[in-house]
Amino acid sequence: MPDRPDVPPTLVERLRPLLTFPECREEAAWTGVRWRVRKATVAHVFGGEDQLFRVTFRAEPQEVRAFEHLGHPYFRAGWGGDVVGVVLDDGTDWEEMAELLTDSYCIQAPRVLADDVDRPGPEGGTAG
């Protein structure tokens, strides 16, 4: 079985400012790096055995269904009912990634913390 590559520090540095939420902490994971709010994982970046890098996060049920059908670079994880992800590469849309990670945080965080986070609304405003 091929080894999983270590996540390049530059990739962690690219994700880090997208995950600066109340009580959200970065830590080493079983592979790669994860960000957690209290004991709930918000995002996890890791290298796969195919040598590609991915970030997984939480999504609302309707988004999970969409991720199942979008195809590369999006995917639904094989664990957890609300875990989805994106393969990270030169074509990654970092604005979209910021929105997806914000939503993930708001799903995982206690309401008292999530209510303090600005989320993109349907018309480009903020909700919450």
C-alpha positions in Angstrom: 0.0 0.0 0.0 1.5 3.4 -0.9 2.3 5.9 1.8 0.3 9.0 2.4 2.3 12.1 1.7 2.8 14.7 4.5 0.7 17.8 3.9 3.0 20.6 2.7 3.3 23.5 5.2 2.3 25.9 2.5 -1.1 24.1 2.1 -1.7 24.3 5.9 -0.7 28.0 5.8 -3.2 28.5 3.0 -6.1 26.9 5.0 -5.2 28.4 8.4 -6.6 31.9 7.8 -9.9 30.4 6.6 -10.4 28.7 10.0 -9.9 31.5 12.4 -13.2 31.0 14.2 -14.0 31.3 18.0 -12.4 28.3 19.9 -11.3 26.7 16.6 -7.9 25.0 17.2 -5.4 23.5 14.8 -3.9 20.1 15.8 -2.1 17.1 14.4 -4.5 14.4 13.2 -3.9 10.7 12.6 -2.7 11.8 9.2 -2.4 15.5 8.2 -3.8 18.4 10.2 -7.3 19.1 11.5 -9.2 22.0 13.0 -11.6 21.4 15.8 -14.1 23.4 17.8 -14.2 21.9 21.3 -14.3 18.1 20.4 -15.9 18.4 16.9 -13.8 18.3 13.8 -14.5 21.3 11.5 -11.9 20.4 8.7 -9.2 17.9 8.1 -6.5 18.2 5.4 -4.5 15.1 4.5 -2.6 13.4 1.7 -4.2 10.3 0.1 -2.5 7.1 -1.0 -3.0 8.4 -4.5 -0.7 11.3 -3.5 -3.4 13.9 -3.9 -4.3 16.3 -1.0 -7.9 16.6 0.3 -9.8 18.6 2.8 -12.9 17.2 4.4 -15.5 19.1 6.3 -19.2 19.1 7.3 -22.1 20.1 5.1 -25.9 20.5 5.3 -27.9 17.5 4.0 -28.8 19.1 0.7 -25.2 20.0 0.0 -24.1 16.4 0.8 -26.4 15.2 -1.9 -24.9 17.8 -4.3 -21.3 16.8 -3.5 -22.2 13.2 -4.3 -23.1 14.2 -7.9 -20.7 17.0 -8.7 -17.6 14.8 -9.4 -14.0 15.9 -9.2 -12.7 17.8 -7.2 -15.8 17.3 -4.9 -16.6 14.1 -3.1 -18.6 12.6 -0.3 -16.5 10.9 2.3 -17.1 7.2 3.1 -17.7 8.0 6.8 -20.2 10.2 8.6 -23.5 11.3 7.1 -22.5 14.9 6.6 -18.8 14.6 5.7 -17.8 15.8 2.3 -14.5 17.1 0.7 -12.5 18.7 -2.0 -9.3 17.6 -3.7 -6.9 20.5 -3.4 -4.9 21.5 -6.5 -3.9 24.4 -8.6 -7.6 24.9 -9.6 -8.9 25.2 -6.0 -11.4 28.1 -5.6 -10.2 29.5 -2.3 -13.2 31.8 -2.0 -15.5 28.9 -2.2 -13.3 27.0 0.2 -13.7 29.8 2.7 -17.5 29.6 2.4 -17.5 25.8 2.8 -15.3 25.9 5.9 -17.4 28.6 7.4 -20.5 26.5 7.0 -18.7 23.5 8.4 -17.7 25.5 11.5 -21.2 26.7 12.0 -22.5 23.1 11.7 -20.0 21.8 14.3 -19.8 24.7 16.7 -22.1 25.3 19.6 -24.8 27.7 18.6 -23.5 30.4 21.0 -20.2 30.4 19.0 -21.7 29.9 15.5 -24.1 32.8 16.0 -21.1 35.2 16.1 -19.9 34.1 12.6 -20.9 35.9 9.5 -22.1 33.4 6.8 -22.7 34.2 3.2 -26.4 34.6 2.5 -28.3 33.8 -0.6 -27.9 37.2 -2.1 -24.2 37.8 -1.1 -25.1 39.3 2.3 -24.5 37.6 5.5 -26.8 35.5 7.6 -26.4 34.5 11.2 
